[in-house]
Amino acid sequence: MISRNLKALLILLALVAAVHSPVVFGGRTLMAPLYQPHGAVDGWPYGYEGRIPVNTYGVDLATPAYYEWPVNKLVGDLLASGELPLWNPYQAAGTPLAADYSTRAFFPYQIIEDLSPWWLWDYFLLGRLVVAGFFTFLALELAGLGFTAAILGAAFYIFSGTFTWFVNLEQMANPAMTLPLLLYALERTARRGSAADTALAGAAVALTLLGGQPETALYVCLLGLCYYVFRCLGLCGGARELSAAALKGAVVFTAGLLLAAPLVIPFIEFVSLSHHLHHPGAGVGTQHIANLKTLFVALNPGATAIPADPKLLPGALARYGDTDFYFRIFATKGIWDYMGGYTGVVSVFLSLGGLAALALRRIGTGPGREEGAGDATASLLLFFLAFGAALLLKNFGVRPFVYLGELPFFDRAWSPRWSAPAWVFPLSAAAACGYALLERRSAPGAEARAPLVVFAALAAAYVLFALPGAAMLVSTAERHFSPHAVPYAAPAMVLSHGAALLFALCALVATTVHARRGSGIEAVVVVALVELWWMAPRGYDHRWLYFKALLLVPGLGAAAALLLGRRRLAALLGCLAAAAFFLADAAAPRGMPSRYDPFSPPPYVELLKAAGPDYRAAGFHGALFPNHASALGVHDIHYINALLLPAYRDFRFERLQRPVEHEDRVSSALWFTGRPERSLRLHDEARREYFRVAAFDVEGEIVERLPYYSFLAVRHLVFPAGRELAAAAKGRELRLVYDGEVRVYENLTALPRAYVAYDFKLDGGAKDGGPREATVRYPRRGELPERRGDIEPASVTESGANSLTVEARAARAGLLVLSDTYYRGWRVEVDGEPAELVRVNGVVRGVEIGPGSHRVRFVYDPASFRLGAALMAAAAAAMAASILVERRRSLPGETF
């Protein structure tokens, strides 16, 4: 006999393989870099000739799913070489790596993924679904739900928007994966409270915090805390037991925080020293969606699966060549981005159906059930539905729920996207509870009308609110969409809304038949799976969206066969639906890209690396796009970050770019890409703020600001093939040295990354406990380094992530300048002796040296990380000791 847990695991593996069969069996990919046209070259990874998706996916410039993937490769390379991923030397002239939090550098699952070859990364993405689904099953079954209900709840969660539209947004997917583990461990702690259970719960909290997205982790921990309190109130028999449970809960969350300290403490330090968008009182925590009609996107997100269209957000999108593919500047992919995901109409139907049945007070227990089972499931339904609804209402700005965003920490968390797992999981679990409640009743009664009431309410809402707007947009599509997007309006809106109502109707039929004859409720599971498959994005063109609708026939046919008791026919039709989908996807001209190395190095990279660690490069117009230099091992000045050192931000705006009227220097400061778009912050006549993106002359700006690029040792400028620089600069300062898949210009005026400056000023002492400040002269127009008499080049002989060595020779006392960003945690040694690190020109590092030859070593050794590691070790030792003591006490004959 196969154990229940193994059976559940096999079922979840089969479901993931079926829904994602193109990835599992067909060589398609979910990797984010294959969904945008920028990378090492402009136009997908070098050498890629596979299928290109229609741009209805959620991957854009401002989405970490895109810009964090190159950092995955860097973290894996560093770990494989034996280095800790504390510092990234390849972007923004150097920036903290692990402390940037979203890099997920210390999350164990991510570490294994980053160390793995690229062709396994898709399977790690899908592995998160299996892990999340399995622990969802364990948590729900331990809480009292039956096998089928627990499996259904797991399916709702792992095929929700969190794990479909955001499956490659790993910083969200990681804490979403650990959420079910956390609830499972907290359930065990509330029930038994052994040292092992407490340790498991603490480890789950730590994994949540290490996952990569602090806002998601915050809301997941809130859900865990509320769930633990809820379960303790229901399971504990008196004040003494409640006090003990409260103490164990405090231990759990404290231990989790300490175990995650190597990331949390450096992150807190970096936040306090960096530029970011989440300051207290800035209104981030209370941002919400103004239009309640967007709630329908949680039921059928496919209704907004229309290619990115510049007319929908004037000036905010840039056309990619002459194709129908648009490069996304902002997250304009659909309303689900502002809601954090979806669960589908069947899950809502089951949740509300169970709630309506409870309201009719007619829920009983079926044969062989415990008398209290129905009450326990009902309380779970009410808790999960209340928590999920509360977060959803907060996202719509409904009082008093929106006031959660004014509390400490929550005032920094943008919940419409990042709280997704914390409300998608409760709604998935509530649907499982609703299914369990509807399943238990086998005789007709007043509660049998509950599904009909819910369906009528859903249908009325669609007819009154969703369908009129959809019909208007479809009938006037030419006025609202660009020509290439018009054909998508009808299949996206009409088919999605129609399919949602069809799924709800099928669920109604199944639950009604079950209420009358006591069988057939399993058909709801099939309908739910078909819907979740239907809603998953595929990147098809409009013709294939119509064809995809035909694949509903065998899927819903399987549900009908199951309703009629024809299990073998249902299985056959289910297999037919899976096979038809796989074959149809393989034949689709547009859709999920083919699996390919997203960081396949083009030939020009060898030219850049030949310059060694003494010089940097910079890419423009989509070539050598941030943060791809990190994956390629090339030093770059560009970046896309969540946290940014203010000094480097100021240097960028004051030195590397022309000043622009109305430029948004708050949000756009976090990405410096070399593309021509600049974000403007404007006001209309009512003084309401809005954004617009305008294009500027990148090439002219480079020529004008070239001395400052030279100061940062930018020797090579990379452009897409065919792009020309200003004629006035060529020959004198810039020359073309490579013309192939890209064009590379050499900057003849670039200073080396390290040099000795003799003409400098150094302040007399540190100010306010900060570093000493030094000033050196910037290069002048057209000035070649070898003609400057006030500097002497030095060589970077050893270059790693957290340390580098410079060999320098000075004719007299001078200042060794290293054009890497200055940051707390770096220290310097000259000839093996500690020396004082100074900040040069407000942005880079330097150290005084005397005449003669010197070996200067820079080391990144932050005290914040050392403190975090010590706290983690102490917490782990204390947890291990408590488990050991408890086990020894439990041995017969032992006394203490």
Secondary structure by P-SEA (a helix, b strand, c coil): cccaaaaaaaaaaaaaaaaacccccccccccccccccccccccccccccccccccccccccccccccaaaaaaaaaaaaaaccccccccccccccccccccccccccaaaaaaaaccccaaaaaaaaaaaaaaaaaaaaaaaacccaaaaaaaaaaaaacccccccccaaaaaaaaaaaaaaaaaaaaaaccccaaaaaaaaaaaaaaaacccaaaaaaaaaaaaaaaaaaaaaccccaaaaaaaaaaaaaaaaaaaaaacccaaaaaaaaaacccccccccccccccccccccccccccccccccccccccccccccccccccbbbbccccccccccccccccaaaaaaaaaaaaaaaacccccccccccaaaaaaaaaaaaaaaaaaaaaaaaacccccccccccccccccccccccccccaaaaaaaaaaaaaaaaaccccccccaaaaaaaaaaaaaaacccaaaaaaaaaacccccccccccccccccaaaaaaaaaaaaaaaaaaaaaaacccccaaaaaaaaaaaaaaccccccaaaaaaaaaaaaaaaaaaaaaaacaaaaaaaaaaaaaaaaaaaaaacccccccccccccccccccccccccccbbbbbccccccccccccccccccccccccccaaaaaaaaaccccccccccccccccccccccbbbbbbcccccccbbbbbcccaaaaaaaaaaaaaaacccbbbbccccccccccccccccccccccbbbbbcccccccbbbbccccccccccccccbbbbbbcccccccccccccbbbbbbccccccbbbbbbbbcccccccccccccccbbbbcccbbbbbbbccccbbbbbbcccbbbbbbbbccaaaaaaaaaaaaaaaaaaaaaaaaaaaacccccc
